[in-house]
């Protein structure tokens, strides 16, 4: 991208003056650059209301949805910071989004990939069950009830750790300005 294609300082400040636009950009960066409008709306509303997406009221969601749909996303789209497909309800980071990285802080650190962890756990459990069922040497001697108990304990402990890490919240993956507002961070 040439210097002429980069956002001017005035454009950067105009775009970033709205917390709602900043939150939308944080969320898109955290999600790998693409999101459905409904998911984006829920997380932005949750951050604004200092709650979880599940605890949001219909009015809280609706207020954020309308302003994102009518004002903020079109403004970001016009500046080529996002690509906003109204019909499909999809929002993607655009060509100029990287121009804002220095202003938005580091939210690139991903949270623990729980989805991949659980998939790996299912795969490993399936292999163990198959090995016991096929009576593969060493595994054939493991009683089925013991194996089932082991798998349940591993899933149970994983679910508790996942739940506690979610409840604790943490600062990874949330906008830096929320860390400071909540007394977290420096």
Buried (B, 14 or more C-beta within 10 A) or exposed (E): EEEEEEBEEEBBEBBBEBBBBBBBBBBBBBBEBEBEBEBBBBBBBBBBBEEEBEEBEEEBBEBBBEBBBEEBBBBBBEBBBBBBEEEEBBBBBBEBBBBBEEBBBEBEEEEEEBEEEBEEBEEEBEEBBEBBEEEBEEBEEBEEEEBEEEBEEEBEEBEEEBEEBEEEEEBBBBBBBBBEEEEEEE
